[in-house]
Every structure is written in structure tokens, then in C-alpha cells.
């Protein structure tokens, strides 16, 4: 991939972008951002060539009385390889910003789509304001009567409406691209929240539907193991939502599927058993039609993780006063520690599972690269979801990935996140990690059995012998965590007094250091997010001494204050430690002599408000890079194809990828 800056006269201001289609400079208005998303969606998901698209197309319309007017189509798509004129129109896309309501009398769905479909020869059209997405079809009977009908989707390139109707339960959903899955999750959540009278439970209703969709996709593998012919059950016919009978049929199909998954041996432990999908037939059919378009298992972990965290962060995390570890920080920490298929991993404060999902994806890519060593990055991304890789990563996750969290809702959300990423949900437990091995939460006694099973399945005898086989202490190769910290968070005195670190401190971020030490086996590694006060304040000198006595300091990365904004303003660092062996413990701190990797991240790709920040030149202008992007995907017939296109893109001003690379490079010198 060529990453050279563009050598022409295009210089972007802060409020500008370069159009994917025309490669010209455009104002980055809310409408323009939605249009760029639609262009990429039509290309990457629907398979239309950029050369067959034209923005701001002037379409002449002649009504029944012979009056002519022109309508500007935000994005017109023409038949493959044909001239860009009205006789070759294949799709019409109308784009607005979120201020325009679907019911608007002048710019709304029916006001725009009905006349253009009635008075043109184009059969399909799309209307979106970024939040909502509508598909319409022009249907003409034998005597010329025209009927405009709503669809749940329209056909992609090389597809017909008959294909979508005929395939239904057999059709392969699309692989989501760009931000379409984020928009879909948000759209579904907002619909449930605003139309179903379920403001308090909207998240869980959507979560149950997502879980149902994933279970249906996983049945492809489960049915194969059971020698059962697989047919999708989570699908919605393109016109099924147009009648109450159709909506009811969808609701029955999905609810039956949900009851089935709650009793399946692989999934029943995620649920209490009394959960219900309580959406109306109309609401259920709407959400199902939105979700059924996409293949969740084929989507990249980044796409799924970002979409999932978008809805989780707006509900559970805010309600609990917690915040996410940003994905670029998680990725940096995982890349620097470089877990492999033989690495047993724990996050003792796992939240919704961000670290565990990233570890799973990191190992998945290693497995895929080993099986397909000559594959390009784009093809490797697709191959990462092949049956052979999926099975290997499932087995790894089931025995080697562990997560603990005090919040039972977050435990459930983490399990869901792991299922989306490739499984491993069985070892996510609801306990207070700082109480372990004590504690009254129901999952405490289950951990010993799970750890013992993990060791036996992996044939692992390399663990700390001072602890029993069924004790989680001394069993983990790596710990990744961002423990809760802040002035409002304190640990009960009865728990805090069990720890030697910090001289009786009740700050959880301090106590977690010692408990992570306990969970690691000798030689095991830890990557932890800590507030800078621990590393610099005079009153925490005892904590630093405790760390140096028991750990080898591998690396320290200072983060800017923007790292966790706009969620919370904290000055934090990433600390990478290795638990000393018995022999290493014999040497005094003063006699130790080893190199420590240290770095300062001055930029993390966003500003204090969370807005993205891009690389700039010496004059302060954002730099555009010439790149050749490759995208690999399956055709409707199942053939894996790869397409490339030249693009002009901005790069996030983020030091973390450079830091992780520099650390890994330092290990091989």
C-alpha cells in the first residue's frame, strides 16, 4: 500500500473532506458525511462500481399532464458500464441530514420517492437522513398501472428483486462496511426507544435480537456438526413488513428462534431463561429487517466492536458511571504484549469485554496467517472467518480467555461481545475480583472448575505450584485490564485490609495491581492502565517500590489527557510488567540492570471533544495520502473476489500504532 502524501494543490481545511467518488474537495456538512457513507455502502456492500455512480445527477421528470421539471438526485447509479443517462438508471439515492424527518411534506420519503419513481423508468430508490433508511420499488402491472411499494432492502449489483424474494432463508447476508453497522445498531435502538415504549429496556431488547441473529448464523456450524440441513431463520422477506400478516410471521419466526437458543447447550448459560422478546410485531419486524441484512460473523471485529460499544456506552456504562477503554489504546496494549494461541489471558475488570475481544482478534489473525501465509491483507481478513479458522479460534477462546466483572449486566454484555467476536463467552464470570478467592457472588465457585478445565485441555503444567489446580491464582500468562479508579471509587475496608500494597489504601487501582500479580504465573505479563498519580506522587512511593520488588518493568507509555475524553478527564499511563520468577526475586532492586522501553504519546487521534484529529503538514493543513485500497468479498454465487481502488485519505494523528511497532522492534534488536 502506497502511503505517500498527495503532491497537488488540494489542501483541506478542518471542515472539508475529499469525496470518495469524485476525488474533489467538499464541505464536511452533516449531509455530505451521510452521502459519503452511502457511496461507500453502495460500493462495498452492494457491489456497484464507482464508475457507474454519479452524484448530483439532474433527472428530468415529465408528469401525467406533460409538465417537465428536474430533480437533483444526490447519488444516481447506472446499469453496469452504460452511459450515465436516464434510460440506464438502476438506483436513485436521496440523502438528507438528520434534521429532515421522514414524514416531511417536501423532503420526506414519500414526497421525494413517489414522484421520481412514478415519472421515471428507474425501478428502485433509497431515502436516508443518516438515522433512517427507506427502500422503495416501482411496480408496474400488465396494463400500465404503477404502484410504489416499500421494501426492507433493494437488490445489489447482479441481483434482482426476484433473487431477494426467492432466496429469503437461503440468501447470504452482506458483509457490513464503513459505519453501516454502527448506524444500523443505533437506528434499531432509537426505534425501540422511541416507538415501542421501552425506554428502560431498549438496550436489552436490541441485545436479545442481536444475540438471536448471531445464534442463527452460528447454526450454520452447529447444524453441520449435527448433520442437519441449514436454513436461515432470522430473515425478513423484502415485502414481508408491508402487511400485518407478514409482520406477525416474522415475529413468530424470530420468537421461536429465541426460545430455541435459550435451551441450546452453547448459549443457555448466557440467559437466565425467563427473558422474552416483548416488541410488537411491527417493531420486531422492523429491527429484524435491519439486522438481517448483514452477516455479523463475517464482519471484522473492529466493525462489530465499534457498533456494539456504541450502544453499550450509551446505556450500561453511563448508568454505572463507568467508561470504555478506547479501542486504539486496547489495540496498542494487545499488540505490544503479542498473545498467541498458547496464551491464557484474563481481564479481572473486563466490563463489556473490549480487551478480550481484541486478544481474540489478534490471535485469530495469527491463526489465519499461519493457514494462508500468501494471502493479501484483504483476503486474509475474509479468510479469518473461514470455517477452519472459526473452529480454531472457538477452541482457543473456550479454554484460554477469561474475564471477571462485578457488574452482572456488564458480564452479560461481555458474553454477548465475545459471542460476536468468535465465542469464548463461557469463561466470563460475575465476581468481585478484589474479593477472590472469597466472595458471595454466585460465579465464584465456578471459576476454579473453569481454570482447571483450561489447564487440562491445554496440557498445561507450567503454573505457580503454590496454588491448587482449581485456584485461579498463578495460572495466567497475561493480564490486560483498566481497573476502576477515581476519587468516587473506594473498596470496602474488609476487602482492602487483605492487601499488602499501598499501606492500607482502599483505592481499587492500587489493589488491582496486587491482585493481578496474584493471578499471573511466574514470568507472566501484565498490561494495565493506571492514573499518573501512582507513578509520580510522593505518597505512592511505597506502591512503586512494591511493583519493582515483584515485577520487571517492561515498558511505560504516557498518555495525553485527551485519551479518555470526552468520557472522563484523567491523566493516565500504560504500564507493562512481567512477574518475577523465584530466582529473579532473590536479586535486590539496586542490583538489577535491564532496559525499559519508555514512550510519550502526544496524540491519540482525537481532541478533547472526541472529534478526530488528522495528520497535518508544517503549515497546519491536513495531509491527504494516495493509497490503493483492496477489498475482498464473496459474490452472490460464493466466489471470493478482490477489488482495488485508488483513494485519497487522511490519517488519524495517533502515536499509539507507532509506539507499539517501536516496542516490538526493540525486542528483536
Secondary structure, DSSP 8 states (H G I E B T S, - for coil): ---EE--SS--B-TTEEE-TTT--EEE--HHHHHHHHHHHHHHHTT---GGGEEEEEEEEEE-TTS-EEEEEEEEEEESTT--SSGGGEEEEEEE--TTS-TT-TTTSHHHHHHHHHHSSS--EEEEE-SS-EEEEEEEE-TT--EEEEEES----TT--HHHHHHHTTS---B---TTHHHHHHHHHHHHHHHHSS-TTTHHHHHHHHHHHHHHHHHHHHHHHHTT------S---TTGGGSHHHHHHHHHHHHHHHHHHHHSTTTGGGS-S-------HHHHHHHHHHHTTB-TTTS-HHHHHHHHHHHHIIIIIHHTT-----HHHHHHHHHHH---TT--EEETT-TTTHHHHHHHHHHHHHHHHHHSTT--HHHHHHHTTSHHHHHHHHHHHHHHEEEEES-HHHHHHHHHHHHHHT--GGGEEE--TTTTT---STTHHHHHHHHHHHHHHTT---S-TTS-TT-STT-EEEEEE----STT----HHHHTT--GGGS---HHHHHHHHHHHHEEEEEEEEEEEEHHHHH-GGGHHHHHHHHHHEEEEEEEE--GGGSTTT----EEEEEEEE--HHHHTS-GGG-----EEEE---BSB-TTS-B-B-B-TTS-B--EEEEEEEEEE-TTS-EEEEEEEEEE--B-BSHHHHHHHHHHHHT-
